Amino acid sequence: MFFYVYLITSLAKNKTISYVGYTKDIKNRLKLHNSGKGAKFTRGKKWKLVYQKKYTSKKKAMIEEYKLKKNYKLRKKLKNE
Protein backbone atom coordinates (compact mmCIF):
# COMPACT_ATOMS: atom_id res chain seq x y z
CA MET A 1 0.00 0.00 0.00
CA PHE A 2 1.20 3.47 -0.86
CA PHE A 3 0.62 6.82 0.79
CA TYR A 4 0.76 10.18 -0.96
CA VAL A 5 1.77 13.62 0.21
CA TYR A 6 -0.01 16.25 -1.86
CA LEU A 7 -0.22 20.00 -2.37
CA ILE A 8 -3.41 21.58 -3.64
CA THR A 9 -4.04 25.21 -4.52
CA SER A 10 -7.05 27.46 -4.87
CA LEU A 11 -7.69 31.08 -5.77
CA ALA A 12 -9.28 33.10 -2.95
CA LYS A 13 -9.67 36.88 -3.03
CA ASN A 14 -7.18 37.20 -5.92
CA LYS A 15 -4.55 35.29 -3.93
CA THR A 16 -3.40 31.70 -4.40
CA ILE A 17 -3.67 29.66 -1.22
CA SER A 18 -2.34 26.15 -0.65
CA TYR A 19 -3.06 23.12 1.49
CA VAL A 20 -0.83 20.12 2.22
CA GLY A 21 -2.04 16.68 3.28
CA TYR A 22 -1.45 12.95 2.99
CA THR A 23 -3.75 10.16 1.89
CA LYS A 24 -3.98 6.61 0.55
CA ASP A 25 -6.31 7.58 -2.32
CA ILE A 26 -5.33 10.87 -3.96
CA LYS A 27 -8.25 11.03 -6.44
CA ASN A 28 -10.88 10.43 -3.76
CA ARG A 29 -9.22 12.90 -1.37
CA LEU A 30 -9.25 15.69 -3.98
CA LYS A 31 -12.89 14.88 -4.70
CA LEU A 32 -13.69 15.21 -0.97
CA HIS A 33 -11.89 18.57 -0.75
CA ASN A 34 -13.81 19.90 -3.75
CA SER A 35 -17.17 18.63 -2.47
CA GLY A 36 -16.79 20.39 0.89
CA LYS A 37 -16.16 17.21 2.89
CA GLY A 38 -12.40 17.56 3.26
CA ALA A 39 -10.53 19.48 5.92
CA LYS A 40 -12.36 22.50 7.36
CA PHE A 41 -9.84 24.91 5.80
CA THR A 42 -10.57 23.58 2.30
CA ARG A 43 -14.36 23.85 2.37
CA GLY A 44 -16.10 26.11 -0.12
CA LYS A 45 -13.16 26.42 -2.52
CA LYS A 46 -12.26 24.79 -5.84
CA TRP A 47 -8.93 22.95 -5.45
CA LYS A 48 -6.38 21.88 -8.02
CA LEU A 49 -3.70 19.24 -7.41
CA VAL A 50 -0.26 20.73 -8.14
CA TYR A 51 2.10 18.25 -6.45
CA GLN A 52 2.07 14.66 -5.23
CA LYS A 53 4.73 12.23 -4.06
CA LYS A 54 4.34 8.54 -3.29
CA TYR A 55 5.68 6.86 -0.12
CA THR A 56 5.79 3.23 0.94
CA SER A 57 4.83 3.83 4.57
CA LYS A 58 2.38 6.01 6.41
CA LYS A 59 5.09 7.15 8.83
CA LYS A 60 7.34 8.43 6.02
CA ALA A 61 4.40 10.22 4.39
CA MET A 62 3.41 11.89 7.66
CA ILE A 63 6.98 13.07 8.30
CA GLU A 64 7.24 14.56 4.79
CA GLU A 65 3.78 16.13 5.06
CA TYR A 66 4.84 17.88 8.27
CA LYS A 67 8.04 19.16 6.65
CA LEU A 68 6.17 20.48 3.61
CA LYS A 69 3.51 22.14 5.77
CA LYS A 70 6.19 24.12 7.61
CA ASN A 71 8.36 24.96 4.58
CA TYR A 72 6.53 27.87 2.91
CA LYS A 73 9.39 28.58 0.48
CA LEU A 74 9.21 25.02 -0.90
CA ARG A 75 5.40 25.21 -1.10
CA LYS A 76 5.67 28.42 -3.11
CA LYS A 77 8.24 26.83 -5.42
CA LEU A 78 6.06 23.75 -5.98
CA LYS A 79 2.99 25.92 -6.68
CA ASN A 80 4.83 27.72 -9.46
CA GLU A 81 6.16 24.61 -11.25
N, C-alpha and C positions, 0 to 999 in steps of 0.2 A: 504494500500500500504506500502511496506517495502523499505527501503534503505539499501545499503550495503557499508561498508568501506572495502577496499581490499588492499592487498599488493602483488605485482607481482615482480618477479626477472628475471634477464637475465644475461648471461655471456658475458662480453665485455672485450677484451684484457686481458684474464685470470683473471678477477676480477668480482665478483658478484655484480651487481648493483640492486637497488630496486626503486620502484615507488609506491606511495600511492595515492589512489583516492576514490571517492564514486560514486555510481550509483544506479539506480533502477533495471537494468537488468545486472547482473554480467556476464552471458555467452556472451551476445552481446558486452559488453564493452571489454572483453578480446579478442574477435574476432576482434574488431576495432583496439585495440592496436597492434595485430599481423598482421593486414593487412596494417598498416601504416597510418591509419586514426584516431588514437587516439591522445593523447597529443603529442606535438612536440618532447619532450624528449624521448618518447617511439618509435619513428619511426625508422624503419630499424633494429629492434632487435626482437628476438623470446622470448616471455614472458611466464612465468609459474606462475599460481596462487598459492601462498603459504599460504595465510591467508585471511579470510573473516569473517565479523561479521554483523549480521542483526540488524537494528534499526527500530523503528516504526514511526519516524519522520525525515524529511530532516534536520531539525535544529540539532537534536542530532547527526546524522551521520556527518554533517559538522564539528561540534565541535570535535568529536572523530577523524575525518580525520586530522584536524589541529594538534591535540595533537600528533598523530602518526607520522605525517610528521616531527615534530620538535624533537621527541624522538628517536635519532639514536641508543641508546642502546637497546630499546625495538624492533626496526626494526631488528636489528642484531639477537636478541634472537628469534624473530618470523621466520626469514629466516632459522635458524638452527634447527627448530623443525620438 
